[in-house]
Structures are given as C-alpha cells and as structure tokens.
C-alpha cells in the first residue's frame, strides 16, 4: 500500500524517525517539512519488489521499519544479494541516476517493511537546495559502496565456511531476522550448503 506521507496514519511517527536518518540530520524544521511534502509511504511485505532492474522509476528510499535488500540477477538467473538496509538506513538509485541509465539491481523487501521514498529527480533537486544534507548523503554513499566492495572481496578470498562464520559474527541481528535463503544469496551459497555449514559450526560451538 502506498500513500502520501501527509495522509498516512503514522505520519508523525515517521517524521520523527526520519530525523534519525544520517543524511537528514543536518536539516532544520523547515527543510524537514519541505522533504516530508515530497515523500510517499510504502508498506511492503516480504518478497515485494519496490524497484525492478532495467525498468521503473528511479527512487530514493528511507527505511523506517523492516529490511530492504539490493539484489542482482546473473546470466544464469541466479539472484545474489549485495546489500541490506535496515531501520534508519537508506537505499538509492544514485549511480543509475547520475549515469542516466536504468537501475542494474532490484530493491526488495527482505521483511515486512515501512519505507518512504521519492523520485531521484526530486531528491537531487532537494539536495541542491540543502548542501549540508548533500554532504551527509554522499558520506553514506561512500560507506555503502565500501561495504559492497568489501563483501565482493570476501566472496573471492574466503572459503564458504569462513564466509558463514564471518557473517554470523558481524551481523548477528541479520542471522536472526533473515530466512536462510536470503543469507545464502548474500554469501553466494546454496541454501543446502549454508544449512550444512551452520549445523556444523553450531555443533563445534557446543563441543567447545
């Protein structure tokens, strides 16, 4: 379900939570109100696709509740999750917008989610009017890009068992929230392999 933020039953709560977004913290009350007038709220269920690769309007997303994932599809049709965005995080089509190209990935609800968004054209115009927010936004872009690049190196350099152990150590909150198939997609493993390695690591932990 999608509706303008101004008409949503939780609009006051959503506006309050938006202030915690790193890219929006530099904004004063007037700028916050200006942005709120541009936003729509989307209540998504797990598996719902908010953006499809190669088509659809490029949008800027802010996660209020729940979890989004950025997904690419290989030539063989196999999906891989590049990145997760939880409460207080953002998801963006910035690179595609800058290149005037379609998005190369999908944005999917990894859990039941409450998300606000606006078209990239409106978001970029807003940033031009608010340079402090633009600087904060670009800092977040760098952090997301660095995390994705680090993950790509992990997939190349570490064996399957080490990838599972590292993910469990670094993201215990995601291990608890995500279905195994989503974790497997992120680690470039089959669900069966992930299940086997997880059982083995748990058994080793109990034995220790």
C-alpha positions in Angstrom: 0.0 0.0 0.0 1.3 3.4 -1.0 0.1 6.9 0.1 1.5 10.4 0.6 3.2 10.8 3.9 0.8 13.7 4.8 -2.1 11.3 4.7 -0.6 8.3 6.5 -1.9 7.3 9.9 1.7 7.1 11.3 2.9 10.3 9.7 4.0 11.9 13.0 6.0 8.8 14.0 7.5 8.5 10.5 8.6 12.2 10.5 10.2 11.7 13.9 12.1 8.6 12.8 13.2 10.4 9.6 15.2 12.8 11.8 17.4 9.9 12.8 18.5 9.3 9.2 22.1 10.3 8.8 21.6 12.2 5.6 18.7 14.2 7.0 20.1 15.1 10.4 21.6 18.4 9.1 18.1 19.6 8.1 16.2 22.2 10.1 12.5 22.1 10.8 11.6 23.9 7.6 13.7 21.7 5.4 12.3 18.6 7.1 8.8 19.8 6.4 9.8 20.6 2.8 11.1 17.0 2.3 8.1 15.4 4.0 5.8 17.0 1.5 7.6 15.1 -1.3 7.5 11.7 0.3 5.2 8.7 -0.1 4.9 5.8 2.3 5.1 2.2 1.1 4.1 -0.7 3.4 5.7 -3.7 1.8 5.5 -7.4 2.6 8.5 -9.8 2.5 9.5 -10.5 -1.1 7.8 -7.4 -2.6 9.9 -5.7 -5.2 10.0 -1.9 -4.9 12.3 -1.5 -7.9 12.9 -3.8 -10.8 16.3 -3.7 -12.7 16.1 -2.1 -16.1 12.7 -0.6 -15.7 10.6 1.6 -13.4 11.1 5.0 -11.9 14.4 5.6 -10.1 13.7 6.4 -6.5 15.4 7.3 -3.2 14.3 5.1 -0.3 14.5 5.6 3.5 13.8 2.6 5.7 11.5 3.4 8.7 10.9 -0.2 9.8 11.9 -3.6 8.4 14.6 -4.5 6.0 15.4 -4.0 2.3 17.9 -5.9 0.1 19.7 -4.9 -3.1 19.5 -7.9 -5.5 21.3 -8.6 -8.8 20.5 -11.4 -11.2 23.2 -13.3 -13.0 23.1 -14.6 -16.6 22.0 -18.0 -15.2 19.0 -16.4 -13.5 20.5 -16.9 -10.0 20.0 -14.0 -7.6 22.6 -12.5 -5.3 22.0 -10.1 -2.5 24.6 -7.3 -2.5 23.5 -5.3 0.5 20.9 -5.0 3.2 19.4 -1.8 4.5 17.6 -1.8 7.9 15.8 0.7 10.1 17.5 4.1 9.8 19.3 3.2 6.6 18.7 4.2 3.0 18.6 2.6 -0.4 19.3 4.6 -3.5 19.4 4.7 -7.3 22.1 7.4 -7.2 24.6 5.8 -9.6 21.9 4.9 -12.2 20.6 8.5 -12.0 24.0 10.0 -12.5 24.6 7.8 -15.5 21.1 8.5 -16.9 20.7 4.7 -17.0 18.2 2.1 -15.7 19.0 0.5 -12.3 21.0 -2.7 -12.6 19.5 -4.2 -9.5 16.2 -4.8 -7.7 15.2 -3.3 -4.4 13.2 -6.0 -2.5 11.6 -6.1 1.0 13.6 -8.7 2.9 11.0 -8.5 5.7 7.7 -6.7 6.3 8.8 -3.1 5.8 7.7 0.5 6.2 9.5 2.7 3.7 9.3 6.3 2.5 10.6 7.3 -0.9 10.6 10.0 -3.6 11.8 10.1 -7.2 15.5 10.6 -7.7 14.8 13.8 -9.7 13.1 15.4 -6.7 15.7 14.1 -4.2 18.6 15.5 -6.2 16.8 18.9 -6.6 16.2 18.9 -2.8 19.9 18.2 -2.2 21.0 21.1 -4.4 18.9 23.3 -2.1 20.4 21.8 1.1 24.2 21.4 0.7 24.7 20.0 4.3 22.3 17.2 3.6 24.0 16.6 0.3 27.4 16.2 2.0 25.9 13.8 4.6 24.2 11.8 1.8 27.5 11.4 -0.1 29.2 10.2 3.1 26.6 7.5 3.3 27.0 6.6 -0.4 30.7 6.1 0.2 30.0 3.8 3.2 27.5 1.7 1.3 29.9 1.4 -1.7 32.8 0.4 0.6 30.7 -2.3 2.3 29.6 -3.8 -1.1 33.2 -3.7 -2.3 34.5 -5.4 0.9 31.8 -8.0 0.6 32.9 -8.7 -3.0 36.4 -9.3 -1.8 35.1 -11.6 0.9 33.4 -13.7 -1.7 36.6 -14.0 -3.7 39.1 -14.6 -0.9 37.3 -16.6 1.8 36.0 -20.2 1.6 32.3 -21.0 2.3 32.7 -21.9 6.0 34.7 -18.8 6.8 32.2 -16.6 5.0 29.4 -18.1 7.1 31.3 -17.6 10.3 32.3 -14.0 9.5 28.7 -13.1 8.6 27.4 -14.6 11.8 30.0 -12.7 13.8 29.5 -9.3 12.1 25.7 -9.4 11.6 24.1 -11.5 14.3 20.9 -9.4 14.1 20.5 -10.3 10.4 21.1 -14.0 11.1 18.1 -13.9 13.5 15.8 -11.9 11.1 16.5 -13.4 7.7 15.4 -16.6 6.1 18.4 -18.9 5.3 17.8 -18.4 1.6 18.5 -14.7 1.9 21.7 -15.3 3.9 22.7 -17.9 1.3 22.1 -15.5 -1.5 24.3 -12.9 0.2 27.1 -15.3 0.7 26.8 -16.9 -2.8 26.0 -20.3 -1.4 23.1 -22.7 -1.9 20.6 -22.9 0.9 21.6 -26.5 1.4 25.3 -25.6 1.8 24.5 -22.8 4.2 22.3 -25.2 6.3 25.0 -27.8 6.5 27.8 -25.3 7.4 25.6 -23.7 10.1 24.8 -27.0 11.7 28.5 -27.9 11.7 29.5 -24.6 13.3 26.8 -24.9 15.9 27.9 -28.5 16.7 31.5 -27.3 17.0 30.5 -24.5 19.3 28.6 -26.9 21.6 31.6 -29.2 21.7 33.9 -26.4 22.7 
